[in-house]
Amino acid sequence: MSGVGKGLTTASVGRILGEYGYRCTAVKIDPYINCDAGTMRPTEHGEVWVTDDGGEIDQDLGNYERFLGLDLPRHNNLTTGQIYHSVIERERRGEYLGQTVQPIPHITGEIQRRIQEAAKGFDVALIEIGGTVGDYENEPFLFAVKGLEREIGEEHFVYVLVTYLPIPRHVGEMKTKPTQQAIRLLGEQGILPDFIVCRAETSLDEVRKKKIMVNANVPMDHIISAPDLATVYDIPIRLEEEDLGAKMLAKMGFQPRREPDWTHWQNLLERSKTPSQVVRVAMVGKYVEIGDFQLTDSYISVNQSLLHAGVANDSKIEITWIDGRKFERDDMDLEALTDYDGIIVPGAFGEGGADGVLAAIRYARENGVPFLGLCYGMQLAVVEYARNVVGIKDASSEEFSDDSPNQVVSVQESQKQVLEDEQYGASMRLGAYAAVLKKDSRVLALYEESGRLGEDADRIRQLLEVPAESFRVGEIMQGHDQVVLERHRHRYEISPRFVELLEDQGLVFSGHHRRADGTRLMEFIELPDHPYFLATQAHPEFKSRMDNPAPMFSGFVKAALAHQQASGAPHVQAAAS
């Protein structure tokens, strides 16, 4: 079933097997015809995850990276669109030597090739097939996996069904019938699950376990209860309470390479649940509401990054998601922002809600409220500063206004032809890019304190050794420049012709990327006389981890705590007392 937690279960299994000493990778299969998630609506599909090498992928890859501690490449995501595109291109080049190209064996063969390619160099490859059992669109992938089992050997495969057991309110009883139907439909593909992970609001009882065992012919101890938990990081611990890791290793014929040690993970979990402080954050964005519902999955990595930063600062982060259009429609007064310790403007596209977001940014700047802008958030912070400090009243973004003479945010030169040709898919400035940080800047201090400069220096050396990826580094002076790597997803940039004027009026551009042709792209801004007013063209949320929070988020939470203390009584976390 879609949205039941397959991605988090996959990530958790990878973390568990890693604790037993096995090196795991994960592959996400999305059966939709889109080539990637890049052109899909965030309100419909959730956040678009960006990989170091520029892939635009389903948000499940973010869970994989956060749990496994890996930077996964774009080829770890397969879609129906990618598979058919690859096969059709190969046919056009004549590589099939006159064969009749068909779904079987050519489409299924390409699926198998991609899975095996992604699995190279790892002990275990976790393959998540998206969607719902019984969907027509995922049948080729199930068929391909079953064929791979025949080719490699069934002893190398373990099948896990993640299923949902509803508890209808008017009945008050957990129902197993949907799970029974899922098992039957999976069996039609020749696949019988070795393990069944049962998602539900509450724990699975023995009565329900026995009913599933009888209908599925799965051993009782291979039916795993996975109830709703306080945080996603509780999931591996909960699954290990039923010895899932040891059982899966036994099924694969593996022996544990080491004794699992969950001490560090559990310490982080404990800190996340028993903080002594509360920080209230207003997230002012665009992709928040659809009808009567709020869709916070649009910004799930920002949410997780705040959780990570909260753990580092002994704080619970309470996020209020505010659609910028509420300020435009007067559904909410700007003075409502006095209730918050900090304001974040995350990434977005297009003009809708921009005036409301600009008003929130101005409020943060003029009232000394900690502010963090991400991608679109940085662009609008520059527009707001140009209008209300520099005095360029018609300052705008080319994304919003084609005819404004003062577009302080403009389309990148490399993107102009792309837009003219209407080639929107996979064509933005995507993936990791290096930024040289300004000496004595707050941004530099944050990255120095976190230890990220050393980590990123190693990664930069790796990129320089791969000619096809070295462009991501740009022009740097190794051993002299202080450089960081962050992931990007944008078409627009701060217009170079306004940079000097903005700097003269007090805005500090504290980091830039220098292309091989000498062009400089502004990557970070800050206001030195403000308690914390920072923004970046990048998406640092994609590099944040539970035990290694993104520096700009950690600094933001620390500043929010200071603002809270300065403005009055702190918000006390009752659970910690």
GIPE-V717217 format. One record per backbone hydrogen bond with DSSP energy under -1.0 kcal/mol. CO is the residue of the C=O (numbers start at 1). NH is the residue of the N-H. If there is no record, write none. Layout:
co={CO/CO}
nh={NH/NH}
This chain:
co={1/5/6/7/8/9/10/11/12/13/14/15/17/18/20/23/23/25/27/28/29/32/32/37/41/41/42/49/51/52/55/56/57/58/59/60/61/62/63/64/65/73/74/76/78/79/80/81/82/83/84/85/86/87/88/89/90/91/94/96/102/103/105/106/107/108/109/110/111/112/113/114/115/119/124/126/128/132/136/138/139/140/141/142/143/144/145/146/147/148/149/153/154/159/159/161/163/166/168/168/176/177/178/179/180/181/182/183/184/186/186/187/195/196/197/198/199/200/205/206/207/208/209/210/211/212/213/219/220/222/224/226/231/232/234/235/236/237/239/239/240/243/244/245/246/247/248/249/262/263/264/265/266/267/268/269/270/277/279/280/281/282/283/285/286/288/290/293/295/296/297/297/299/300/301/302/303/304/305/306/307/308/309/310/311/314/316/318/320/322/323/324/325/326/326/333/334/335/336/337/342/343/344/345/351/353/354/355/356/357/358/359/360/361/362/363/364/370/371/372/373/374/375/376/377/378/379/380/381/382/383/384/385/385/386/391/392/396/396/397/397/406/406/408/409/410/412/415/416/417/418/422/428/429/431/433/435/436/438/441/442/443/444/445/446/447/451/452/453/454/455/456/457/458/459/460/463/466/466/469/470/472/477/477/482/484/486/487/488/490/491/493/495/498/499/500/501/502/503/508/508/510/511/511/512/513/514/515/519/521/523/525/526/527/532/533/534/535/536/539/540/545/548/550/551/552/553/554/555/556/557/558/559/560/561/562/563/571/573/574}
nh={4/9/10/11/12/13/14/15/16/17/18/19/22/21/257/123/124/126/128/78/130/80/81/40/44/45/46/57/54/432/51/37/49/61/63/64/65/66/67/68/69/76/77/28/30/83/84/85/86/87/88/89/90/91/92/93/95/94/97/99/107/108/109/110/111/112/113/114/115/116/117/118/119/122/25/27/29/135/139/142/143/144/145/146/147/148/149/150/151/152/153/156/157/194/195/197/199/175/171/172/180/181/182/183/184/185/186/187/188/189/191/190/161/224/163/226/165/228/209/210/211/212/213/214/215/216/217/222/223/196/198/200/234/235/238/239/240/241/242/244/243/247/248/249/250/251/252/254/266/267/268/269/270/271/272/273/274/316/318/341/320/344/322/324/288/295/293/290/298/299/47/300/303/304/305/306/307/308/309/310/311/312/313/315/314/277/279/281/283/285/326/327/329/331/332/336/337/338/339/340/282/372/284/374/354/357/358/359/360/361/362/363/364/365/366/367/369/343/534/345/536/377/379/380/381/382/383/384/385/386/387/388/389/390/392/393/395/408/409/400/401/396/408/495/398/493/415/419/420/421/423/424/430/490/488/486/484/512/441/445/446/447/448/449/450/452/455/456/457/458/459/460/461/462/463/464/466/469/470/472/473/434/480/481/437/435/433/539/431/429/412/410/498/502/503/504/505/507/506/510/526/438/523/524/436/521/475/518/515/513/537/535/508/530/371/527/373/525/375/542/543/548/545/554/555/556/557/558/559/560/561/562/563/564/565/566/567/278/576/577}
